[in-house]
Amino acid sequence: PAAAPSKPAPKPAPTPVAAGPKTYTVPSGTSVSVQIPAEMSTKTAQVGQRFTANLTSDLVVNGVTVARAGAPVQGSITEVISGSKTIGGKPTLALTFDQMTFAGGDMPINGRLTQVAAKSDKAGDTAKIAGGAIAGGVVGHQFDSEQGKVIGAILGAAAGTAAAKKTGKEVVLPAGTVLGFTLDSPVNVTM
């Protein structure tokens, strides 16, 4: 008797390829808004002093959240001119931002201060600050005559500094102040 032709063995189903990590680029020029938890003042700040702030809203790239609201952002104080310690000096507080916690972990960043605004409890205000940073404008400037301080500041866009309008005063950024900064270089986040 003739042997029955054998059927080819069924092919196994292809194994799904696990999607590996993807890289998302936060472009240069992105405006980021953070809130400082503690007061900063030209009277007490020192050059090189580190500070931590927190993102006020999610940072989203192509519909993907790469950093969550509340994530820490770190930086350092790069210039301090105190009104009470420097005769004739214009009180100045310069800040740079150099590290952010993304969904993929801590990453170095290169950010410069572009906006200072008064503390706000409204989430919508934060979006306006981040989206419409007006570099070089007068921002959130109030004068507290009782304490003789400048609360808020005038922003010097080129240097990324907050400066008091009058000499002999101090730049004071109270706890809860919202700062806007711009990324000067892109950040690649792999997650």
C-alpha positions in Angstrom: 0.0 0.0 0.0 1.2 3.5 -0.8 2.1 5.7 2.2 -0.2 8.6 2.7 1.4 11.9 2.0 2.4 13.5 5.3 1.0 16.9 6.2 3.5 19.6 6.9 3.7 20.4 10.6 1.8 23.6 11.4 4.0 26.6 11.8 4.2 28.0 15.3 2.5 31.4 15.8 5.1 34.2 15.6 6.1 35.3 19.1 5.2 39.0 19.6 8.3 41.2 19.8 8.3 43.1 23.0 8.3 46.8 22.4 11.6 48.1 23.7 12.2 51.5 25.3 11.5 54.5 23.1 13.3 57.8 23.1 11.3 61.0 23.2 13.0 64.4 22.6 12.0 67.4 24.6 13.0 70.2 22.1 15.2 73.1 22.8 13.1 76.2 23.5 10.5 74.3 25.6 9.1 76.4 28.4 8.9 74.7 31.7 7.1 75.9 34.8 8.2 75.0 38.4 7.3 76.1 41.9 9.8 76.7 44.6 9.0 75.2 48.1 11.2 77.6 50.1 12.0 81.3 50.0 15.0 82.5 48.0 16.5 85.9 48.8 19.5 87.9 47.7 20.1 88.5 51.4 20.7 84.8 52.3 21.5 83.1 49.0 25.0 82.1 48.0 26.6 81.5 44.6 26.8 77.7 44.1 23.9 77.0 46.4 21.7 74.2 45.1 17.9 74.4 45.1 15.0 72.1 44.2 11.7 73.1 42.6 8.8 71.0 41.4 7.1 70.8 38.0 3.7 72.5 38.1 2.2 70.4 35.3 3.0 67.2 33.3 5.6 67.6 30.5 4.2 65.9 27.4 6.0 65.1 24.2 4.0 63.7 21.2 1.1 62.8 23.5 3.4 60.9 26.0 4.0 62.2 29.5 7.8 62.3 30.0 7.7 64.0 33.4 4.9 64.2 35.9 3.7 67.3 37.8 5.5 67.5 41.1 8.7 65.9 39.7 11.8 67.5 41.1 13.9 70.0 39.1 17.2 71.0 40.5 19.5 74.0 39.8 22.0 76.3 41.3 22.4 80.0 42.1 24.9 81.5 39.8 25.0 85.1 40.9 23.9 87.0 44.0 24.1 90.8 44.5 22.5 91.8 47.8 21.1 95.3 48.2 22.0 95.5 51.8 25.5 94.2 51.4 26.6 96.0 48.2 26.6 99.7 48.0 25.1 100.9 44.8 24.7 97.4 43.5 21.5 96.4 41.8 20.1 93.4 43.8 20.3 90.4 41.5 19.6 86.7 41.8 20.6 84.5 38.9 19.5 80.9 38.6 20.2 78.0 36.3 18.4 74.6 36.0 20.5 71.6 35.4 18.7 68.4 36.4 15.1 67.0 36.1 13.5 63.8 37.1 11.8 62.3 34.0 9.8 59.1 33.7 13.0 57.4 32.6 15.1 58.7 35.6 17.1 61.8 36.4 18.6 63.6 33.4 20.8 66.6 33.0 19.2 69.6 31.5 20.3 73.1 30.5 17.6 75.6 31.4 17.7 79.4 31.9 15.2 81.4 34.0 12.7 83.3 31.8 9.8 84.2 34.1 9.0 84.9 37.7 5.4 85.0 38.9 3.6 85.3 42.2 2.3 82.2 43.8 -0.9 81.0 42.3 -3.5 78.4 43.4 -5.0 78.3 40.0 -3.7 75.6 37.7 -4.7 77.7 34.6 -2.4 80.5 35.7 0.6 78.1 35.6 -0.2 77.1 32.0 -0.2 80.8 31.0 3.2 81.3 32.8 4.8 78.3 31.0 3.2 79.0 27.6 3.7 82.7 27.4 6.9 83.5 29.1 7.6 87.2 28.4 11.4 87.4 28.7 12.7 90.8 29.9 9.4 92.1 31.1 8.3 93.3 34.5 6.8 90.2 36.2 5.0 89.9 39.5 6.6 93.0 40.9 5.2 94.2 44.3 6.9 96.4 46.8 6.4 95.5 50.5 7.1 98.9 52.2 6.8 97.5 55.7 9.7 95.1 55.2 11.5 97.2 52.5 11.8 94.2 50.2 11.1 93.7 46.5 8.7 90.7 46.3 8.8 89.2 42.8 11.3 90.7 40.4 12.1 92.3 37.1 13.6 89.7 34.8 16.8 90.3 32.9 16.3 88.0 29.9 19.8 87.8 28.6 21.4 86.7 31.9 18.4 84.8 33.3 18.4 86.9 36.4 15.8 88.3 38.8 16.7 91.9 39.7 15.2 94.4 42.1 14.0 97.7 40.5 15.7 99.9 43.1 19.2 99.6 44.7 19.3 99.0 48.4 16.5 96.5 48.3 16.5 92.7 48.1 15.1 90.3 45.6 12.8 87.9 47.6 11.1 85.0 45.9 8.6 83.7 48.6 7.9 80.0 49.0 5.4 79.0 46.4 6.7 81.4 43.7 6.3 80.0 40.2 9.4 80.2 38.0 9.4 79.7 34.2 12.5 78.5 32.5 13.4 77.6 28.9 15.5 74.6 27.8 18.6 75.8 26.0 19.3 72.4 24.5 17.1 69.3 23.7 16.7 66.5 26.2 16.4 62.8 25.0 14.3 60.8 27.4 14.3 57.0 27.0 11.5 55.1 28.7 
